[in-house]
């Protein structure tokens, strides 16, 4: 049996999550984006079978400059590709972000941790870089950097920029997922599509990244096969993927 106090806490948590959309719509840019985009997005969601609610997973591929939005319905066990967007600018090269000022876009397993309706880049979704693996890679005596976002406006020094028009859609779809109760929205950032051919192509050019890339490939291939997310933990400064 669940203690009554815990039931109250769970109920409060759910209701607080459900009010997220109402809070966001109080901001002018979010409201304008909603008025402009939500009707067509709602039609697309219904056509794809996600009008009863969904969970969201975001995959980004630096080399290809693509952001994919995958959705899973409430009674479904697998994700389906819903929309694909293009980066509108690039920063750095293949390989993870190591330290502040290196202009690199991170590579790894992350989550959305910020919804910024008043961003300097129209609207933005924050990614929880640096995590434990990133901090271990940076090491002592150097700064990891931070403030990594998926955002509007076509400028970047390590973020993932989309046009203002496209960030409206991504932001609203993430907002709706959170409002429906999704506590963690995963964002996996890959250097490229982690195929055997690509790893053989780029691995010799960037041997210092191979350990990380192989753990990213494990997660990538798991998702490709099962269309569900693997369990990823962080142990001793490395990802462990199961």
N, C-alpha and C positions, 0 to 999 in steps of 0.2 A: 504494500500500500504506500502511496505517496503522502507524506505529511501535509496537513492542511495548509501550513505556512508556506510550504514549497509550491503548492497549487496556486496560492495567491501570488507568489513571486513569479511563477511561470506565466500566469495570466497577465500580470502587469507587464512583463517583458514582451509578450506577444502584442499587447495593445499598444505599447510604446513603439514597437517596430511598425505596426500598422499605421500609426500616425505620421510616419516619416514622410510620406508623399505630401500630406497636407502642409507640413512644415516647409518642405522644399518649394512648393508652389507659391509660397508667400514671397519668394524672390522673383524679381522682375524677369530676369533672363530665363529662369526655369519655366515660369508661367508662359512667356512668349514662345519658348521652344515647344511646350506642351500644346499650346493652341495651334501652332503651325504644323507639328509633326505627329501628334498622338493618334489622330483619326486614321491616317494612312498606316501607321505602325500597328494599330489595333486590327485593321483589316488583314495585314500581313500575318499577324499572330494567329488570327482566327483561321485563315487559309492554311496555315502550317500546323494547326491543331493545338495551339498553345493559349487559347483564349480562356482557359480555366486556371491559368497560373503556370509558372515555370521557375526553374532555377537556371542561372546564367554561369557560363564558363567562358573566359576570354583567352584566346591564344594569339600571341604576336610573334611575327617572324621578321627579324631585322633585315636579313639579306633580301628577302622578297618584298619587304616593305608592306606587309599585309597584317591586318587585325581581323581575326575571325570571332564571331559571336555564336556560341553554341548554346542551345536551350534544351532543357529536359522538363517534360510535363510532370505534374505532381504525381501521376500514377504510372510514370514511365521509369525504366531502369537505365536507359541510355540517352545520350545527347544526340541532337541533330543539328547540322549547320544551318543557321538562320540567316546571317548576313556577313558579308566580307567588306572591309573598308581598306583604303590605301593610306599609308603614311603620306603626308604632303611635304615632308622635309626629313633629312637624315643627319645624324651626328655621330662622329667617331667611326669605328671600324668594327669588324667582327671580334667577339670576345667580351667578357663581362666588364662591368664598371669596377675599378679597383680603388680609386681614390678621388677625392674632391678635385674638380677642375680638369679631369681627364677627358671630358666631353663624351664619355661612353654611355650608352644605354645599357642598363643592367641585363643580365641573363640569369634566369632562375625561376623558382617556384614562389609566387607571391599571392597577395590578396589585396583587394581594394580596401583602403583604410580611411579615405577622405572623399567626401563629396563637397566640392567647392563651387557654389553657385555665383560667387563674386570674383572669379579668377581673373588675373591679368590676361589670361588667354581664353577668354569668353566663358567656358565652363571646363571643369577639370575633375578627373578622378585620380586620387592619389594611390600610389602603389607602395606597399610596406617595405621598401628598400630603405636602409640596409637591414637584412635579417642576420641571423647568427652565422650563416655561411659567408655572407658578404663581409661581415666584421672580421672573421678569421682570415679571410683572403687579404684584406687591407693591412692587417697587422698593427702592432703597437707603434705609436709615434707618427702615424699618418691618419688623416681624416677620411672617412668613407664618402662624405658628401651625402646628399639626400634630396628631398623635394622632387621625387620622380613622379610624373603625372602622364596620363593620357589626356590630351587637351586640344583645344582649338587653336587657331592662329598658326600659320606655317613657319614657325621658328622653333629651334630646339638646341639645347646644349646637353642633351642626354635623355630627354623625355621622348614620348611617342606622340607626335603632332598629327592631328587630323584637321580637316577644314572646319570652320565654325559650323557649317551646315551639317557635317557628319557627326561632330561631337554631340550635337543636340540629340541625335538618335541614340547614340551609345549611352549617353548620360541618362536619358529617360528610361531606356530598357534596364539599366542597372538600378535606377531609382525604383522602378516597379518591382524588380526582383527583391530588393531589400524591403520594400513596403509589404510584400507578401510573406516575409518572414525569413528570407535567406540571410543568415548571419554573416557568412563568409563567401565572398565572390572571388573565386580563384582567377589569377592572371598568370599564365605561364609565358615567359618571354624566352624565345629560342633565337639562336643566331641565324638559323635557316631551318628549312624542313629537315628533320633529323633522320634522313634516309641513310642507308649504308653507302650509297654512291656519294652523297654530299659529305659525309664524314671522311670518306676516303679522299675526296677532293680537297677539302679544307684543312683536315687534320695535320698533314705534313707542313702546311704553311703556318699553322698556329699550334705547334706542339705543346706550348704551355697551357693551352685550354682543353686538352684532350680529356683529362680526368673529369672536369666539369661537364664537358659535352657528352661524355658517355653516360653520365647519370641523367642528363637531360634527354638523351636518346632513349634510355630505358622508360622514362615516363611518356615520351612521345609515342613510342611503339606500343606501349600498353594501351594508350588511348586510341590509337589507330586500330588496334585489334578489337577492343572491347567497347569503344565509345562510352567509356566511363573513366573516371579519374582514379589513378592509383593512390595509395596511401604514401605520403611523403613526410618523412621526419628529418630532423637535423641532428646529427650526432658528430661530435668532435670536429666541427667546422666543415662537415660534408653533408650532402643530401643522401638519404637512404630511401630508395624507392621500392615499394612492394606492391 
